[in-house]
């Protein structure tokens, strides 16, 4: 998302927490192509770090037109085995981060009477997943927040949508063994798992479209119908 949005001429701030090396490598790669992106480190499960990140973005760019809430962790556990710390980490990282980032950014958007917020959820936030109750709960919360916030911010010209991807070839899912990935692909009517580019195309559409808000868009290859 960062690379493609930057290549299309957008001013982009990439926030990271534990991926400093990859973030700096991408920044250097784009710089060689004559494109500058800003990078910033913030643990967005913490309000104060989010506030510093947003302040940095406003100082660099003046305004924030688009917010993409894309941070997330996963966890496979029987429900009876989830500890309080694991539950709180999941909610803090996946759900509270969306609350913090959106609340800190939205004031600028309201002042400008325009803005676009794209939340990255999951199919499991729509239908739920066995042994992923904490993850499913956090993503369902994002979907609920998306719908309610779209109603509240619509009069200010701000669109809020959620993307609920199916199984995507990401670092998070690379932990799954090949047999599981093969089975997931077989269970998908289109016969393959998704690529990050599939989600980017959806993000791009939601940024550009001016009459879509409060929607949970789910590119999943037919996995959930």
Buried (B, 14 or more C-beta within 10 A) or exposed (E): BBBBBBEEEBBBBBBBBEBEEEBEEBBEEBEEEEBEBBBBBBBBBBBEBBBBBBEBBBEEBEEBBBBBBBBBBBBEBEEEEBEEEBBEBBBBBBBBBBBBBBBBBBEBBBEBEBBBBBBBBBBBBBEBBEBBBBBBBBBBBBBBBBBEBBEEBEEBBBBBBBBBBBBBBBEEBEEBEEEEBEEBBEBBEEEEBBEBEBBBEBBBBBBEEEEBBBBBBBBBBEBEE
